[in-house]
């Protein structure tokens, strides 16, 4: 008995040595989930249509005093360009220009349109319409022109052409828009034009009211200009479509995000890096899409339409507009005059 008891104890100790605690499995599982998430995210972000442009303040038209003034405001601005291309190979003017502002201090997201016909100074091209800057020199010159004329400090951008916008809208299952009665015929007319160029049967709107538009219908809606208050209402329609996309994404099941993102990212050209995209997504999620606000500049009281050498431009009050734009984006103060 005395010889067998020590052996029994030794074996018992040996078994305890190899006992694995449940916490070890939890740690392993978390590591596996983390690694899978990392590879999934990196695989998705690898599909971004990344374009490297200069980040030099001077080359992007950022005044040193403006840079210092805005440095600690906690606002991240990204320029969104929608290119006016009737065919994929056509040189594009930025028919839609919006500033997407992420206010990390006030937990707000703002969408601000800038009128495309604004009469501005374009480096080495003189006075012209703002939307021509993109056609002259791509995103770099367009960003520089907006920074110089509106005293901003923007370095990041994202661009889609209107053909890509169709795919984006279809990928989220369409967008819900309230179509006014006066818009039905003009939108259908625009759809006829786009359908002729794309060689497809136009999916005409049958009536006014709240309805889900597919990509082709929403594109025609966003591009409709000659109804109501001309280009002023068109910029409102463009913001309406973007906000409808945000609203739709917010209601989607998170399990559908990877497939949707995988489809969308190649359609967007941007100089945002993978790290910046992840950081912005995290900050945007923290603010909540429900706080998305919108505005348009210059406001009505600070501009007038004027024809110069046979071309119509919007002549705007520079000092007033710069102050109103600054107050809205950085101080959360809406313009007091109509727009």
C-alpha positions in Angstrom: 0.0 0.0 0.0 2.8 2.4 0.9 4.4 1.9 -2.5 1.2 2.4 -4.6 -0.1 5.5 -2.9 2.7 7.9 -4.0 2.3 6.6 -7.6 -1.5 7.4 -7.4 -0.7 10.9 -6.2 1.8 11.5 -9.0 -0.6 10.5 -11.7 -3.3 12.7 -10.2 -0.9 15.7 -10.3 0.0 14.9 -13.9 -3.6 15.0 -15.0 -4.2 18.4 -13.3 -1.2 19.8 -15.2 -2.9 19.3 -18.6 -6.3 20.6 -17.5 -7.3 23.6 -19.7 -9.4 26.4 -18.3 -12.5 27.6 -20.2 -11.0 31.1 -20.3 -8.3 29.9 -22.6 -11.0 28.8 -25.2 -12.7 32.3 -24.9 -9.3 34.0 -25.6 -8.7 31.7 -28.6 -12.1 32.4 -29.9 -11.7 36.2 -29.6 -8.4 36.0 -31.3 -9.9 34.0 -34.2 -12.8 36.5 -34.5 -10.3 39.4 -34.4 -8.1 37.8 -37.1 -11.1 37.0 -39.3 -12.5 40.5 -38.9 -9.1 42.0 -39.8 -8.7 39.9 -42.9 -12.3 40.6 -44.0 -12.0 44.4 -43.5 -8.6 44.5 -45.3 -10.1 42.5 -48.1 -13.0 44.9 -48.5 -10.8 48.0 -48.2 -8.4 46.6 -50.8 -11.2 47.3 -53.3 -11.1 51.0 -52.7 -10.3 53.0 -55.9 -7.5 55.0 -54.2 -5.9 58.0 -55.8 -2.9 59.7 -54.2 -3.0 63.5 -54.6 -0.8 66.1 -52.9 -1.5 66.9 -49.3 0.6 70.1 -49.3 -1.4 73.0 -47.9 -0.1 75.5 -50.5 -0.8 73.3 -53.5 -4.3 72.7 -52.2 -5.0 76.4 -51.7 -5.1 76.3 -47.9 -4.1 79.6 -46.3 -1.8 79.2 -43.2 -4.0 81.5 -41.1 -7.1 79.5 -42.1 -5.3 76.2 -41.3 -4.3 77.5 -37.8 -7.8 78.8 -37.1 -9.6 75.6 -38.1 -7.1 73.1 -36.7 -8.7 72.6 -33.3 -12.4 72.8 -34.3 -12.9 69.0 -34.3 -14.5 69.1 -37.7 -13.5 66.7 -40.5 -14.5 67.9 -44.0 -14.5 65.7 -47.1 -15.4 67.0 -50.5 -17.9 64.9 -52.4 -17.9 65.3 -56.2 -20.6 63.9 -58.6 -19.2 64.0 -62.1 -21.4 65.1 -65.0 -20.6 62.3 -67.5 -23.1 61.3 -70.1 -20.8 58.5 -71.2 -18.2 56.8 -69.0 -15.3 58.1 -71.0 -16.4 61.7 -71.2 -14.2 64.3 -69.3 -16.3 65.2 -66.2 -17.3 68.5 -64.7 -18.3 68.3 -61.0 -22.1 68.8 -61.5 -22.6 68.1 -57.8 -20.3 69.4 -55.1 -21.0 68.8 -51.4 -19.0 69.1 -48.2 -19.5 66.2 -45.9 -18.7 67.5 -42.4 -18.2 65.2 -39.4 -18.3 67.3 -36.2 -16.7 65.2 -33.5 -17.4 67.7 -30.8 -21.1 68.3 -31.4 -21.7 64.7 -32.7 -23.3 65.9 -36.0 -22.9 65.1 -39.6 -23.7 67.8 -42.1 -24.1 67.8 -45.9 -23.4 71.2 -47.5 -24.0 71.9 -51.2 -22.0 74.5 -53.1 -23.6 75.9 -56.2 -21.9 74.7 -59.4 -22.5 77.9 -61.3 -20.7 80.1 -58.6 -18.4 82.6 -60.4 -15.0 81.9 -58.9 -11.2 82.3 -59.5 -9.7 79.2 -60.8 -5.9 79.0 -60.7 -4.3 79.6 -64.2 -7.8 79.6 -65.7 -9.2 83.0 -64.6 -12.9 83.5 -63.6 -15.2 80.7 -64.5 -18.0 78.4 -63.1 -16.9 76.4 -60.1 -17.8 73.1 -61.7 -15.2 73.7 -64.5 -12.3 73.3 -62.0 -12.6 69.5 -61.9 -12.6 69.3 -65.7 -9.5 71.5 -65.9 -7.4 69.8 -63.3 -9.2 66.9 -61.6 -9.8 66.7 -57.8 -6.6 68.6 -56.9 -7.6 71.8 -58.7 -11.3 71.4 -57.7 -10.2 71.2 -54.0 -7.8 74.1 -54.4 -10.4 76.2 -56.0 -13.0 75.6 -53.2 -10.4 76.2 -50.5 -9.1 79.4 -52.0 -12.5 80.9 -52.7 -14.3 79.8 -49.5 -11.4 79.9 -47.0 -11.5 76.2 -46.2 -8.9 73.6 -45.2 -10.1 70.5 -47.1 -7.7 67.8 -48.2 -9.8 64.7 -48.6 -12.4 63.9 -51.3 -14.5 61.2 -52.8 -15.8 61.1 -56.4 -18.5 59.2 -58.2 -19.8 59.6 -61.7 -23.5 59.5 -62.2 -23.4 56.0 -63.8 -21.8 54.7 -60.6 -24.5 56.4 -58.5 -27.1 54.2 -60.3 -25.3 51.1 -59.1 -24.9 52.4 -55.6 -28.6 53.1 -55.3 -29.5 49.7 -56.7 -27.1 48.0 -54.3 -29.0 49.3 -51.3 -32.4 48.3 -52.9 -33.5 51.7 -54.1 -34.3 54.9 -52.2 -37.5 56.3 -50.9 -38.3 59.8 -52.4 -41.3 62.0 -52.2 -41.9 63.1 -55.9 -43.8 66.3 -56.4 -46.5 66.4 -59.1 -44.5 69.1 -61.0 -41.5 66.8 -61.1 -43.0 63.8 -62.7 -42.8 64.9 -66.3 -39.3 66.6 -66.1 -37.9 63.5 -64.3 -39.4 61.2 -67.0 -38.0 63.5 -69.7 -34.5 63.3 -68.1 -35.0 59.5 -67.9 -35.8 59.4 -71.7 -32.5 61.2 -72.4 -30.4 59.0 -70.2 -32.2 55.9 -71.6 -31.4 56.9 -75.1 -27.7 57.3 -74.3 -27.6 54.0 -72.3 -29.8 52.2 -74.8 -32.4 50.9 -72.4 -36.1 51.2 -71.9 -36.8 54.1 -69.4 -38.5 53.0 -66.2 -40.9 56.0 -66.1 -42.6 57.3 -63.0 -46.3 56.7 -63.1 -47.4 59.2 -60.4 -46.3 61.6 -57.7 -46.0 60.9 -54.0 -43.6 58.9 -51.8 -42.2 55.9 -53.7 -39.0 53.8 -53.9 -36.9 54.8 -56.9 -34.4 52.5 -58.5 -30.9 53.7 -59.6 -32.0 54.9 -63.0 -35.0 56.8 -61.6 -33.1 58.3 -58.8 -30.3 59.5 -61.1 -32.9 61.2 -63.4 -34.5 62.8 -60.3 -31.1 64.1 -59.1 -30.2 65.5 -62.5 -33.5 67.2 -63.2 -32.9 70.9 -63.4 -35.5 72.8 -65.4 -38.4 72.7 -62.9 -39.1 74.8 -59.9 -36.2 77.0 -58.9 -33.8 75.6 -61.5 -30.3 74.6 -60.2 -31.2 75.6 -56.6 -33.8 72.9 -56.4 -31.5 70.4 -58.2 -28.9 70.7 -55.5 -31.7 70.0 -53.0 -32.7 66.9 -54.9 -29.0 65.7 -54.9 -28.9 66.1 -51.2 -32.2 64.4 -50.8 -30.9 61.3 -52.7 -27.8 61.1 -50.6 -29.7 61.4 -47.4 -32.1 58.8 -48.6 -29.1 56.5 -49.2 -27.9 57.1 -45.6 -31.4 56.4 -44.3 -31.6 53.2 -46.2 -28.2 51.9 -45.1 -29.2 52.7 -41.5 -32.2 50.4 -41.7 -30.3 47.5 -43.4 -29.2 44.4 -41.5 -25.6 44.6 -40.5 -25.0 41.1 -42.0 -25.6 42.6 -45.5 -22.9 45.3 -45.0 -19.9 43.3 -46.2 -21.5 42.3 -49.6 -22.8 45.9 -50.0 -19.5 47.5 -49.2 -17.7 45.1 -51.5 -19.9 46.3 -54.3 -19.7 50.0 -53.5 -16.1 50.7 -52.8 -14.8 50.1 -56.4 -17.3 52.7 -57.6 -15.8 55.5 -55.6 -12.5 57.3 -56.2 -10.9 58.8 -53.1 -7.7 59.8 -51.5 -8.8 58.4 -48.1 -6.6 55.7 -46.9 -7.8 52.4 -45.3 -6.9 53.7 -41.8 -8.8 56.9 -42.4 -11.9 55.2 -43.8 -12.0 52.9 -40.7 -11.5 55.9 -38.4 -14.2 57.9 -40.1 -16.6 55.0 -40.1 -16.0 54.6 -36.3 -16.6 58.4 -35.7 -19.7 58.5 -37.9 -21.2 55.5 -36.1 -20.6 57.3 -32.8 -22.5 60.4 -34.0 -25.5 58.5 -35.5 -27.0 59.1 -38.9 -30.1 60.5 -37.4 -28.3 63.8 -36.8 -27.5 64.4 -40.5 -28.3 68.0 -41.4 -28.1 69.8 -44.8 -27.6 73.3 -46.2 -26.7 75.1 -49.4 -24.4 78.0 -50.1 -24.3 80.7 -51.3 -27.8 81.5 -49.9 -30.3 83.3 -52.0 -29.8 86.7 -50.4 -26.0 86.6 -51.1 -26.1 85.9 -54.8 -27.6 87.0 -58.1 -27.7 85.5 -61.5 -25.9 87.4 -64.2 -25.1 86.8 -67.8 -21.5 87.5 -68.9 -20.5 87.1 -72.5 -23.6 85.0 -73.2 -23.0 82.6 -70.2 -25.1 82.6 -67.0 -23.2 82.7 -63.7 -24.0 83.1 -60.0 -22.3 86.2 -58.6 -22.0 85.8 -54.9 -21.1 88.0 -51.9 -17.8 86.6 -50.9 -17.3 88.0 -47.4 -20.9 87.2 -46.4 -20.8 83.7 -47.8 -17.4 82.8 -46.3 -18.7 83.9 -42.9 -22.0 82.1 -43.2 -20.3 78.9 -44.4 -17.7 79.0 -41.6 -20.5 79.6 -39.0 -22.5 76.7 -40.3 -19.8 74.1 -40.6 -17.6 75.0 -37.6 -19.9 76.8 -35.2 -23.2 75.1 -35.9 -24.9 78.3 -36.7 -27.4 78.2 -39.5 -27.6 81.2 -42.0 -30.3 83.6 -41.0 -31.4 84.4 -44.5 -33.3 82.3 -46.9 -31.7 79.7 -49.3 
